[in-house]
Amino acid sequence: MRPMFVFLSADIHGEIKESTYVAASLIELLHTATLVHDDVVDDSNERRGVFSINALWKNKVAVLVGDYLLSKGLLLSLDNNEFHLLKIVSEATREMSEGELLQIEKARKLDIDEEIYFEIIRKKTASLISSCCAAGAASVGSSEATVKKMKHFGEKVGIAFQIKDDLFDYQSTNKTGKPNGIDIKEQKMTLPLIYLLNNSNRPEKRKIINIIKNHNTNPEKVKFVIDKVNQSGGIEYARGKMNSYHNEALDILDEFPESAAKTSLKKLVDFTIERKK
């Protein structure tokens, strides 16, 4: 999906060229590297229903594989003298790391409010998709203003994408390859859960936080939290926020002339919130 954002963002503003292929490859190598490292950080044995590298060959190998993929991406840009693309992607890498560290810090106290939540997902997830769109536009020689606008567009899409991902955790029938409640088990404060806590009385809030902190591996207690989220209106609230960011992204896209690439990019944006996994 991410290379598609690169190619379509390029096609809207010019003719796809070798630089665009370098940008797409760089993004995909970086993305794969972050997934490998994320599985180590999260101590996750599965990635979309398939064994993760750290599950098969332990953390040391997984870290080295992630480092190798990242270095391949950096060398790809340097060997092709694509320094402007390297700058865009390097900034995304920095933001993704900052987002992960912020999430780890806040997970210890479970004091993530809605503002912090959006800051985390903007850095962790949206920064990569925004770099796809910015790099695509930059690869065909777009102006700095256009590149910035495409980056802003990608950020909106990325936030909507992550909220959609969060919603999967509370579905009774899950087709994502990860079990229900995995975010709760990993003590991740997602938007539906934050909404529940913000609209609970003090005793109920304490009970929910206690479950997340101390009983997050107990299936019955995790189910209790999931049920509470569903009953609270948290799912509808999160879905409303997701649709808002989706619409804001389309509004930015509407500032550009009509083209086949723009139509395809709109469909890709729609896919981010309509996908089943």
Backbone as CSV, one residue per row, in Angstrom:
resi,resn,N_x,N_y,N_z,CA_x,CA_y,CA_z,C_x,C_y,C_z
1,MET,0.815,-1.202,0.000,0.000,0.000,0.000,0.859,1.266,0.000
2,ARG,1.926,1.284,0.779,2.739,2.488,0.895,3.430,2.866,-0.415
3,PRO,4.017,1.894,-1.150,4.569,2.259,-2.467,3.501,2.801,-3.415
4,MET,2.262,2.333,-3.266,1.181,2.861,-4.103,0.952,4.343,-3.819
5,PHE,1.061,4.742,-2.564,0.950,6.156,-2.230,2.072,6.954,-2.894
6,VAL,3.268,6.364,-2.925,4.396,7.045,-3.567,4.119,7.255,-5.052
7,PHE,3.756,6.183,-5.757,3.562,6.265,-7.207,2.393,7.171,-7.587
8,LEU,1.285,7.069,-6.873,0.124,7.893,-7.204,0.367,9.363,-6.871
9,SER,1.081,9.620,-5.771,1.419,11.004,-5.417,2.347,11.613,-6.458
10,ALA,3.207,10.794,-7.038,4.086,11.266,-8.111,3.297,11.506,-9.391
11,ASP,2.417,10.576,-9.717,1.669,10.624,-10.975,0.724,11.825,-11.040
12,ILE,0.232,12.266,-9.899,-0.654,13.431,-9.859,0.082,14.700,-10.302
13,HIS,1.369,14.767,-9.981,2.122,16.014,-10.161,3.130,15.967,-11.308
14,GLY,3.265,14.842,-11.957,4.231,14.773,-13.047,4.336,13.370,-13.608
15,GLU,5.422,13.108,-14.289,5.635,11.805,-14.904,6.530,10.946,-14.020
16,ILE,6.081,9.736,-13.699,6.859,8.827,-12.865,8.214,8.556,-13.502
17,LYS,9.265,8.646,-12.704,10.620,8.451,-13.224,11.412,7.546,-12.292
18,GLU,12.671,7.345,-12.609,13.516,6.446,-11.814,13.551,6.862,-10.344
19,SER,13.562,8.167,-10.107,13.578,8.683,-8.736,12.369,8.199,-7.944
20,THR,11.229,8.050,-8.628,10.008,7.582,-7.965,10.161,6.133,-7.513
21,TYR,10.793,5.312,-8.352,11.025,3.912,-7.988,11.975,3.807,-6.787
22,VAL,12.974,4.685,-6.767,13.897,4.710,-5.624,13.133,5.083,-4.350
23,ALA,12.258,6.086,-4.461,11.477,6.528,-3.305,10.598,5.404,-2.776
24,ALA,9.911,4.705,-3.686,9.021,3.616,-3.276,9.797,2.477,-2.621
25,SER,10.946,2.148,-3.186,11.785,1.071,-2.628,12.327,1.460,-1.261
26,LEU,12.770,2.709,-1.150,13.293,3.213,0.127,12.232,3.147,1.218
27,ILE,11.020,3.578,0.886,9.914,3.556,1.847,9.612,2.124,2.282
28,GLU,9.558,1.205,1.331,9.183,-0.178,1.665,10.253,-0.864,2.500
29,LEU,11.526,-0.592,2.199,12.611,-1.155,3.009,12.546,-0.607,4.435
30,LEU,12.308,0.691,4.548,12.194,1.310,5.870,11.009,0.731,6.638
31,HIS,9.863,0.619,5.957,8.665,0.111,6.615,8.873,-1.313,7.119
32,THR,9.461,-2.162,6.293,9.701,-3.546,6.694,10.658,-3.607,7.888
33,ALA,11.673,-2.755,7.866,12.630,-2.707,8.980,11.935,-2.328,10.282
34,THR,11.024,-1.343,10.208,10.321,-0.916,11.428,9.392,-2.008,11.946
35,LEU,8.785,-2.770,11.044,7.910,-3.869,11.481,8.709,-4.937,12.227
36,VAL,9.877,-5.268,11.694,10.735,-6.269,12.336,11.148,-5.790,13.726
37,HIS,11.538,-4.517,13.821,11.946,-3.969,15.118,10.763,-3.847,16.074
38,ASP,9.589,-3.489,15.547,8.391,-3.366,16.391,8.035,-4.695,17.052
39,ASP,8.182,-5.783,16.309,7.869,-7.102,16.868,8.803,-7.454,18.027
40,VAL,10.040,-6.964,17.949,10.984,-7.175,19.053,10.564,-6.337,20.254
41,VAL,10.262,-5.054,19.995,9.862,-4.135,21.067,8.598,-4.632,21.772
42,ASP,7.639,-5.105,20.968,6.344,-5.551,21.510,6.370,-6.998,21.982
43,ASP,7.505,-7.680,21.784,7.623,-9.101,22.121,6.499,-9.901,21.465
44,SER,6.256,-9.585,20.189,5.172,-10.212,19.446,5.670,-11.408,18.645
45,ASN,4.949,-12.504,18.742,5.340,-13.721,18.024,4.645,-13.875,16.682
46,GLU,3.711,-12.974,16.390,2.985,-13.057,15.122,2.926,-11.706,14.446
47,ARG,2.907,-11.740,13.120,2.693,-10.549,12.306,1.655,-10.915,11.264
48,ARG,0.418,-10.428,11.479,-0.693,-10.734,10.582,-0.901,-12.235,10.388
49,GLY,-0.842,-12.968,11.485,-1.133,-14.396,11.429,0.034,-15.273,11.039
50,VAL,1.212,-14.675,10.814,2.406,-15.435,10.432,3.469,-15.223,11.497
51,PHE,4.289,-16.247,11.765,5.345,-16.113,12.770,6.272,-14.950,12.434
52,SER,6.591,-14.142,13.443,7.518,-13.028,13.259,8.953,-13.548,13.234
53,ILE,9.875,-12.718,12.780,11.289,-13.121,12.699,11.837,-13.431,14.084
54,ASN,11.477,-12.629,15.076,11.992,-12.876,16.425,11.435,-14.158,17.023
55,ALA,10.238,-14.560,16.593,9.663,-15.829,17.060,10.434,-17.008,16.467
56,LEU,10.869,-16.850,15.226,11.572,-17.942,14.539,13.054,-18.000,14.896
57,TRP,13.706,-16.818,14.966,15.157,-16.811,15.133,15.650,-15.961,16.295
58,LYS,14.761,-15.555,17.187,15.103,-14.805,18.405,15.421,-13.339,18.093
59,ASN,15.493,-12.542,19.169,15.598,-11.092,19.050,16.884,-10.610,18.381
60,LYS,18.013,-11.259,18.679,19.287,-10.801,18.122,19.254,-10.800,16.603
61,VAL,18.768,-11.887,16.035,18.685,-11.988,14.573,17.684,-10.979,14.033
62,ALA,16.558,-10.824,14.715,15.526,-9.897,14.256,16.042,-8.456,14.224
63,VAL,16.764,-8.047,15.266,17.324,-6.692,15.307,18.310,-6.483,14.162
64,LEU,19.147,-7.478,13.925,20.135,-7.371,12.851,19.471,-7.331,11.479
65,VAL,18.425,-8.122,11.297,17.694,-8.106,10.017,17.062,-6.733,9.799
66,GLY,16.470,-6.177,10.847,15.891,-4.837,10.742,16.934,-3.797,10.392
67,ASP,18.090,-3.879,11.051,19.190,-2.951,10.763,19.673,-3.099,9.320
68,TYR,19.738,-4.333,8.848,20.192,-4.606,7.485,19.244,-3.974,6.464
69,LEU,17.938,-4.153,6.676,16.949,-3.584,5.759,17.015,-2.057,5.758
70,LEU,17.194,-1.471,6.926,17.299,-0.017,7.027,18.538,0.484,6.280
71,SER,19.671,-0.197,6.461,20.911,0.224,5.781,20.788,0.074,4.271
72,LYS,20.085,-0.953,3.818,19.878,-1.139,2.380,19.092,0.032,1.791
73,GLY,18.096,0.486,2.546,17.314,1.623,2.090,18.139,2.897,2.030
74,LEU,18.954,3.125,3.054,19.803,4.320,3.083,20.809,4.299,1.933
75,LEU,21.424,3.149,1.709,22.401,3.028,0.626,21.749,3.186,-0.744
76,LEU,20.519,2.715,-0.872,19.802,2.843,-2.139,19.644,4.311,-2.514
77,SER,19.286,5.140,-1.549,19.116,6.568,-1.824,20.460,7.248,-2.089
78,LEU,21.483,6.885,-1.336,22.803,7.494,-1.509,23.436,7.099,-2.841
79,ASP,23.310,5.825,-3.205,23.897,5.348,-4.465,23.275,6.023,-5.679
80,ASN,22.024,6.482,-5.520,21.330,7.148,-6.623,21.292,8.665,-6.461
81,ASN,22.055,9.167,-5.482,22.153,10.614,-5.227,20.787,11.264,-4.964
82,GLU,19.915,10.518,-4.308,18.574,11.029,-3.985,18.568,11.571,-2.556
83,PHE,19.342,12.646,-2.351,19.504,13.169,-0.997,18.224,13.817,-0.462
84,HIS,17.424,14.414,-1.373,16.176,15.044,-0.922,15.187,13.988,-0.434
85,LEU,15.196,12.802,-1.077,14.327,11.712,-0.626,14.813,11.155,0.710
86,LEU,16.124,11.052,0.850,16.701,10.548,2.098,16.327,11.451,3.265
87,LYS,16.315,12.768,3.018,15.953,13.719,4.077,14.493,13.515,4.508
88,ILE,13.602,13.357,3.525,12.182,13.153,3.826,11.974,11.890,4.648
89,VAL,12.596,10.799,4.230,12.411,9.509,4.905,13.122,9.481,6.256
90,SER,14.270,10.142,6.357,14.997,10.186,7.630,14.193,10.928,8.690
91,GLU,13.509,11.993,8.280,12.651,12.731,9.220,11.512,11.840,9.708
92,ALA,10.971,11.018,8.800,9.904,10.090,9.187,10.435,9.050,10.177
93,THR,11.651,8.557,9.932,12.268,7.575,10.832,12.440,8.147,12.233
94,ARG,12.890,9.409,12.288,13.056,10.064,13.590,11.720,10.177,14.315
95,GLU,10.684,10.603,13.591,9.373,10.776,14.213,8.791,9.443,14.669
96,MET,8.992,8.389,13.878,8.494,7.071,14.268,9.151,6.600,15.564
97,SER,10.432,6.855,15.699,11.148,6.478,16.925,10.645,7.286,18.118
98,GLU,10.442,8.585,17.894,9.924,9.439,18.967,8.534,8.977,19.408
99,GLY,7.703,8.603,18.427,6.361,8.135,18.746,6.366,6.854,19.546
100,GLU,7.250,5.937,19.178,7.354,4.669,19.900,7.830,4.900,21.334
101,LEU,8.816,5.773,21.506,9.333,6.077,22.847,8.275,6.769,23.706
102,LEU,7.517,7.665,23.089,6.450,8.357,23.823,5.384,7.365,24.271
103,GLN,5.052,6.420,23.406,4.050,5.409,23.768,4.547,4.531,24.912
104,ILE,5.803,4.130,24.859,6.389,3.305,25.934,6.369,4.068,27.253
105,GLU,6.750,5.347,27.198,6.772,6.174,28.405,5.381,6.285,29.029
106,LYS,4.393,6.553,28.191,3.042,6.751,28.693,2.373,5.444,29.123
107,ALA,2.785,4.336,28.522,2.192,3.036,28.856,2.485,2.642,30.297
108,ARG,3.557,3.151,30.845,3.927,2.803,32.219,2.905,3.322,33.231
109,LYS,2.374,4.516,32.961,1.410,5.112,33.881,-0.013,5.061,33.345
110,LEU,-0.150,4.678,32.085,-1.457,4.649,31.413,-2.156,6.000,31.526
111,ASP,-1.395,7.070,31.321,-1.956,8.422,31.440,-2.049,9.108,30.079
112,ILE,-2.358,8.313,29.053,-2.479,8.861,27.706,-3.864,9.475,27.526
113,ASP,-3.901,10.784,27.299,-5.180,11.409,26.979,-5.312,11.489,25.454
114,GLU,-6.400,12.059,24.990,-6.666,12.065,23.550,-5.596,12.850,22.780
115,GLU,-5.137,13.947,23.357,-4.120,14.764,22.685,-2.817,13.987,22.509
116,ILE,-2.404,13.289,23.561,-1.178,12.488,23.496,-1.359,11.330,22.519
117,TYR,-2.543,10.720,22.533,-2.828,9.616,21.607,-2.599,10.045,20.161
118,PHE,-3.149,11.195,19.779,-2.995,11.664,18.405,-1.550,12.029,18.093
119,GLU,-0.830,12.519,19.087,0.592,12.813,18.882,1.369,11.526,18.622
120,ILE,1.034,10.467,19.367,1.715,9.181,19.189,1.448,8.604,17.805
121,ILE,0.177,8.553,17.386,-0.116,7.923,16.098,0.320,8.810,14.930
122,ARG,0.358,10.125,15.147,0.876,10.996,14.095,2.338,10.675,13.815
123,LYS,3.082,10.447,14.894,4.504,10.138,14.745,4.728,8.672,14.339
124,LYS,4.057,7.757,15.013,4.317,6.325,14.796,3.846,5.814,13.441
125,THR,2.672,6.202,13.033,2.062,5.656,11.818,1.950,6.676,10.697
126,ALA,1.374,7.839,11.023,1.082,8.815,9.973,2.340,9.391,9.343
127,SER,3.436,9.470,10.110,4.660,10.056,9.564,5.192,9.259,8.376
128,LEU,5.021,7.945,8.401,5.515,7.122,7.290,4.653,7.321,6.045
129,ILE,3.333,7.337,6.213,2.465,7.539,5.055,2.620,8.956,4.510
130,SER,2.816,9.929,5.396,3.033,11.298,4.929,4.339,11.407,4.150
131,SER,5.351,10.641,4.565,6.620,10.655,3.830,6.473,9.982,2.466
132,CYS,5.578,8.989,2.357,5.295,8.367,1.060,4.790,9.405,0.070
133,CYS,3.818,10.191,0.518,3.184,11.171,-0.356,4.141,12.321,-0.674
134,ALA,4.907,12.744,0.322,5.883,13.819,0.098,6.997,13.359,-0.836
135,ALA,7.489,12.145,-0.616,8.574,11.616,-1.451,8.103,11.406,-2.887
136,GLY,6.870,10.946,-3.054,6.319,10.764,-4.391,6.271,12.080,-5.150
137,ALA,5.756,13.114,-4.483,5.682,14.432,-5.120,7.076,14.984,-5.399
138,ALA,7.991,14.812,-4.463,9.357,15.327,-4.625,10.102,14.616,-5.749
139,SER,9.784,13.346,-5.962,10.503,12.551,-6.961,10.276,13.034,-8.389
140,VAL,9.200,13.800,-8.612,8.919,14.311,-9.961,9.165,15.818,-10.043
141,GLY,9.894,16.353,-9.065,10.299,17.756,-9.113,9.246,18.756,-8.702
142,SER,8.296,18.355,-7.856,7.248,19.282,-7.408,7.835,20.390,-6.540
143,SER,7.122,21.497,-6.448,7.560,22.619,-5.625,7.544,22.239,-4.152
144,GLU,8.261,23.006,-3.360,8.316,22.751,-1.914,6.929,22.857,-1.285
145,ALA,6.129,23.801,-1.783,4.773,23.985,-1.263,3.901,22.771,-1.553
146,THR,4.049,22.201,-2.751,3.270,21.018,-3.123,3.696,19.808,-2.305
147,VAL,5.011,19.658,-2.131,5.527,18.541,-1.330,4.990,18.633,0.096
148,LYS,4.965,19.842,0.639,4.458,20.055,1.999,2.973,19.727,2.087
149,LYS,2.227,20.108,1.047,0.788,19.838,1.025,0.512,18.339,0.951
150,MET,1.309,17.637,0.150,1.147,16.190,0.036,1.531,15.485,1.340
151,LYS,2.501,16.036,2.013,2.884,15.482,3.322,1.732,15.634,4.310
152,HIS,1.100,16.793,4.280,-0.048,17.055,5.155,-1.198,16.113,4.809
153,PHE,-1.429,15.905,3.531,-2.450,14.969,3.064,-2.176,13.564,3.608
154,GLY,-0.934,13.103,3.475,-0.554,11.770,3.938,-0.705,11.602,5.436
155,GLU,-0.474,12.689,6.166,-0.621,12.641,7.625,-2.072,12.385,8.014
156,LYS,-2.991,13.053,7.330,-4.421,12.847,7.594,-4.815,11.397,7.303
157,VAL,-4.342,10.887,6.169,-4.636,9.506,5.790,-4.072,8.536,6.827
158,GLY,-2.843,8.795,7.264,-2.180,7.912,8.222,-2.888,7.848,9.560
159,ILE,-3.406,8.977,10.016,-4.146,8.998,11.283,-5.440,8.200,11.143
160,ALA,-6.143,8.398,10.031,-7.375,7.629,9.790,-7.067,6.138,9.714
161,PHE,-5.966,5.796,9.072,-5.533,4.404,8.928,-5.307,3.761,10.299
162,GLN,-4.635,4.487,11.198,-4.328,3.924,12.513,-5.574,3.774,13.375
163,ILE,-6.486,4.736,13.283,-7.738,4.603,14.040,-8.497,3.369,13.568
164,LYS,-8.511,3.140,12.261,-9.154,1.938,11.718,-8.485,0.700,12.287
165,ASP,-7.166,0.702,12.367,-6.428,-0.425,12.932,-6.819,-0.657,14.390
166,ASP,-6.991,0.429,15.127,-7.383,0.328,16.540,-8.765,-0.299,16.689
167,LEU,-9.651,0.026,15.767,-11.025,-0.478,15.847,-11.092,-1.994,15.679
168,PHE,-10.165,-2.562,14.914,-10.161,-4.013,14.708,-10.066,-4.768,16.038
169,ASP,-9.379,-4.169,17.006,-9.126,-4.845,18.279,-10.401,-5.084,19.076
170,TYR,-11.470,-4.367,18.733,-12.711,-4.469,19.502,-13.821,-5.164,18.733
171,GLN,-13.468,-5.721,17.569,-14.473,-6.440,16.794,-14.617,-7.863,17.312
172,SER,-15.854,-8.336,17.346,-16.102,-9.697,17.825,-15.588,-10.738,16.848
173,THR,-15.637,-10.406,15.539,-15.079,-11.288,14.525,-13.893,-10.588,13.923
174,ASN,-12.702,-11.093,14.179,-11.482,-10.409,13.771,-10.823,-11.126,12.605
175,LYS,-10.576,-10.388,11.525,-9.951,-10.969,10.335,-8.568,-10.378,10.081
176,THR,-8.000,-9.767,11.095,-6.740,-9.070,10.887,-5.530,-9.961,11.098
177,GLY,-5.718,-11.150,11.627,-4.570,-11.998,11.927,-4.045,-11.782,13.332
178,LYS,-4.649,-10.864,14.097,-4.264,-10.687,15.494,-5.500,-10.885,16.355
179,PRO,-5.351,-11.493,17.521,-6.523,-11.808,18.340,-7.159,-10.564,18.929
180,ASN,-8.449,-10.662,19.275,-9.140,-9.572,19.944,-8.423,-9.206,21.240
181,GLY,-8.348,-7.917,21.509,-7.780,-7.465,22.772,-6.271,-7.434,22.830
182,ILE,-5.578,-7.601,21.691,-4.116,-7.636,21.736,-3.552,-6.295,22.194
183,ASP,-4.201,-5.183,21.813,-3.731,-3.867,22.252,-3.875,-3.707,23.759
184,ILE,-4.952,-4.274,24.314,-5.146,-4.227,25.765,-4.069,-5.056,26.458
185,LYS,-3.774,-6.223,25.895,-2.741,-7.081,26.473,-1.374,-6.408,26.447
186,GLU,-1.159,-5.559,25.429,0.118,-4.850,25.316,0.069,-3.481,25.992
187,GLN,-1.023,-3.210,26.719,-1.214,-1.966,27.466,-1.139,-0.734,26.565
188,LYS,-1.694,-0.867,25.360,-1.740,0.262,24.439,-3.078,0.985,24.591
189,MET,-2.998,2.282,24.794,-4.202,3.088,24.985,-4.680,3.595,23.632
190,THR,-5.705,2.958,23.103,-6.260,3.351,21.811,-7.454,4.285,22.018
191,LEU,-7.890,4.917,20.936,-8.935,5.942,21.052,-10.240,5.421,21.653
192,PRO,-10.758,4.246,21.257,-11.997,3.759,21.887,-11.843,3.563,23.396
193,LEU,-10.672,3.083,23.822,-10.416,2.867,25.244,-10.288,4.194,25.989
194,ILE,-9.622,5.159,25.379,-9.494,6.484,25.987,-10.872,7.119,26.175
195,TYR,-11.728,6.944,25.171,-13.093,7.477,25.266,-13.840,6.838,26.435
196,LEU,-13.701,5.520,26.576,-14.351,4.815,27.694,-13.888,5.380,29.032
197,LEU,-12.578,5.546,29.207,-12.037,6.039,30.475,-12.491,7.468,30.751
198,ASN,-12.572,8.279,29.690,-13.001,9.669,29.856,-14.480,9.779,30.240
199,ASN,-15.237,8.722,29.998,-16.675,8.751,30.261,-17.094,7.723,31.312
200,SER,-16.134,7.326,32.146,-16.424,6.391,33.237,-16.318,7.115,34.573
201,ASN,-17.073,6.641,35.565,-16.917,7.212,36.897,-15.616,6.704,37.511
202,ARG,-15.225,7.290,38.617,-13.902,7.006,39.176,-13.703,5.536,39.545
203,PRO,-14.648,4.880,40.232,-14.443,3.459,40.566,-14.309,2.573,39.323
204,GLU,-15.138,2.830,38.323,-15.075,2.017,37.103,-13.761,2.260,36.353
205,LYS,-13.332,3.504,36.332,-12.073,3.849,35.677,-10.904,3.137,36.353
206,ARG,-10.897,3.127,37.685,-9.836,2.435,38.434,-9.834,0.948,38.119
207,LYS,-11.027,0.364,38.027,-11.149,-1.065,37.741,-10.587,-1.388,36.354
208,ILE,-10.916,-0.573,35.379,-10.454,-0.814,34.013,-8.935,-0.666,33.922
209,ILE,-8.396,0.379,34.534,-6.941,0.585,34.516,-6.226,-0.548,35.238
210,ASN,-6.821,-1.041,36.327,-6.235,-2.161,37.070,-6.171,-3.416,36.191
211,ILE,-7.221,-3.649,35.413,-7.230,-4.807,34.513,-6.134,-4.671,33.465
212,ILE,-6.022,-3.486,32.877,-5.014,-3.265,31.835,-3.603,-3.418,32.397
213,LYS,-3.399,-2.950,33.624,-2.064,-3.013,34.226,-1.716,-4.400,34.743
214,ASN,-2.666,-5.034,35.415,-2.341,-6.238,36.181,-3.020,-7.527,35.723
215,HIS,-4.047,-7.422,34.887,-4.779,-8.633,34.486,-4.982,-8.695,32.971
216,ASN,-4.032,-8.125,32.217,-4.210,-8.019,30.770,-4.011,-9.340,30.028
217,THR,-3.637,-10.383,30.732,-3.514,-11.707,30.094,-4.688,-12.614,30.452
218,ASN,-5.599,-12.096,31.261,-6.782,-12.857,31.650,-7.881,-12.647,30.596
219,PRO,-8.210,-13.686,29.822,-9.177,-13.531,28.722,-10.523,-12.965,29.158
220,GLU,-11.002,-13.404,30.320,-12.310,-12.937,30.789,-12.282,-11.450,31.127
221,LYS,-11.213,-11.023,31.783,-11.108,-9.611,32.166,-10.871,-8.720,30.942
222,VAL,-10.089,-9.223,29.979,-9.882,-8.473,28.731,-11.212,-8.330,27.983
223,LYS,-11.989,-9.407,27.973,-13.308,-9.368,27.327,-14.216,-8.357,28.021
224,PHE,-14.102,-8.265,29.350,-14.890,-7.298,30.111,-14.604,-5.880,29.619
225,VAL,-13.320,-5.567,29.413,-12.935,-4.230,28.939,-13.448,-3.999,27.522
226,ILE,-13.292,-5.007,26.666,-13.774,-4.893,25.281,-15.281,-4.632,25.255
227,ASP,-16.017,-5.366,26.075,-17.468,-5.177,26.143,-17.813,-3.768,26.629
228,LYS,-17.070,-3.291,27.623,-17.309,-1.948,28.147,-17.063,-0.882,27.072
229,VAL,-16.004,-1.077,26.297,-15.699,-0.137,25.208,-16.849,-0.102,24.214
230,ASN,-17.337,-1.283,23.848,-18.436,-1.363,22.883,-19.717,-0.727,23.421
231,GLN,-19.951,-0.872,24.716,-21.162,-0.325,25.324,-21.082,1.184,25.554
232,SER,-19.873,1.711,25.618,-19.678,3.116,25.990,-19.916,4.092,24.844
233,GLY,-19.919,3.577,23.618,-19.995,4.471,22.463,-18.618,4.834,21.942
234,GLY,-17.593,4.202,22.509,-16.218,4.490,22.100,-15.932,4.132,20.650
235,ILE,-16.566,3.061,20.172,-16.362,2.632,18.785,-16.933,3.688,17.838
236,GLU,-18.133,4.142,18.114,-18.769,5.152,17.267,-17.981,6.463,17.297
237,TYR,-17.472,6.818,18.484,-16.690,8.051,18.608,-15.421,7.972,17.773
238,ALA,-14.713,6.857,17.894,-13.472,6.676,17.141,-13.745,6.655,15.640
239,ARG,-14.836,5.986,15.263,-15.183,5.928,13.838,-15.493,7.329,13.296
240,GLY,-16.120,8.153,14.112,-16.403,9.523,13.705,-15.127,10.325,13.480
241,LYS,-14.163,10.168,14.380,-12.866,10.840,14.231,-12.150,10.347,12.970
242,MET,-12.194,9.038,12.744,-11.567,8.448,11.559,-12.153,9.053,10.283
243,ASN,-13.478,9.137,10.225,-14.142,9.687,9.040,-13.797,11.156,8.850
244,SER,-13.618,11.874,9.940,-13.266,13.289,9.867,-11.893,13.471,9.218
245,TYR,-10.914,12.680,9.662,-9.573,12.765,9.068,-9.587,12.303,7.606
246,HIS,-10.385,11.295,7.318,-10.533,10.806,5.949,-11.055,11.925,5.043
247,ASN,-12.062,12.642,5.509,-12.644,13.724,4.718,-11.675,14.896,4.555
248,GLU,-10.904,15.184,5.598,-9.914,16.259,5.514,-8.844,15.927,4.478
249,ALA,-8.467,14.656,4.411,-7.483,14.229,3.414,-8.035,14.427,2.004
250,LEU,-9.280,14.058,1.793,-9.895,14.206,0.474,-10.046,15.677,0.094
251,ASP,-10.298,16.529,1.084,-10.406,17.967,0.822,-9.086,18.523,0.284
252,ILE,-7.979,18.054,0.854,-6.655,18.488,0.374,-6.444,18.007,-1.059
253,LEU,-6.828,16.775,-1.317,-6.651,16.191,-2.639,-7.473,16.934,-3.685
254,ASP,-8.613,17.452,-3.284,-9.486,18.157,-4.211,-8.893,19.486,-4.693
255,GLU,-7.816,19.920,-4.068,-7.161,21.156,-4.500,-6.348,20.960,-5.783
256,PHE,-6.142,19.689,-6.173,-5.345,19.396,-7.360,-6.252,19.055,-8.543
257,PRO,-5.768,19.237,-9.769,-6.584,18.959,-10.970,-7.009,17.495,-11.052
258,GLU,-8.131,17.268,-11.717,-8.637,15.905,-11.904,-7.701,15.111,-12.823
259,SER,-7.517,13.841,-12.497,-6.697,12.946,-13.315,-7.003,11.514,-12.902
260,ALA,-6.548,10.567,-13.713,-6.746,9.157,-13.377,-6.016,8.813,-12.085
261,ALA,-4.830,9.400,-11.901,-4.046,9.143,-10.687,-4.760,9.674,-9.452
262,LYS,-5.388,10.845,-9.587,-6.115,11.425,-8.455,-7.310,10.557,-8.078
263,THR,-8.000,10.040,-9.095,-9.132,9.146,-8.834,-8.679,7.889,-8.110
264,SER,-7.562,7.334,-8.553,-7.014,6.122,-7.910,-6.571,6.408,-6.483
265,LEU,-5.972,7.575,-6.274,-5.517,7.939,-4.934,-6.700,8.116,-3.988
266,LYS,-7.789,8.674,-4.502,-9.008,8.796,-3.690,-9.512,7.413,-3.272
267,LYS,-9.475,6.475,-4.204,-9.924,5.113,-3.901,-9.006,4.459,-2.869
268,LEU,-7.723,4.760,-2.945,-6.775,4.212,-1.968,-7.034,4.798,-0.587
269,VAL,-7.371,6.084,-0.541,-7.719,6.727,0.728,-8.972,6.076,1.312
270,ASP,-9.968,5.828,0.448,-11.192,5.160,0.907,-10.870,3.769,1.472
271,PHE,-9.946,3.068,0.810,-9.575,1.723,1.238,-9.010,1.708,2.654
272,THR,-8.284,2.766,3.031,-7.659,2.787,4.356,-8.670,2.687,5.488
273,ILE,-9.907,3.153,5.237,-10.919,3.091,6.318,-11.998,2.047,6.046
274,GLU,-11.983,1.471,4.845,-12.986,0.455,4.512,-12.430,-0.962,4.555
275,ARG,-11.115,-1.102,4.681,-10.459,-2.408,4.630,-10.962,-3.327,5.739
276,LYS,-10.832,-4.628,5.489,-11.309,-5.636,6.436,-10.172,-6.226,7.248
277,LYS,-8.942,-5.808,6.958,-7.795,-6.313,7.731,-6.652,-5.337,7.664
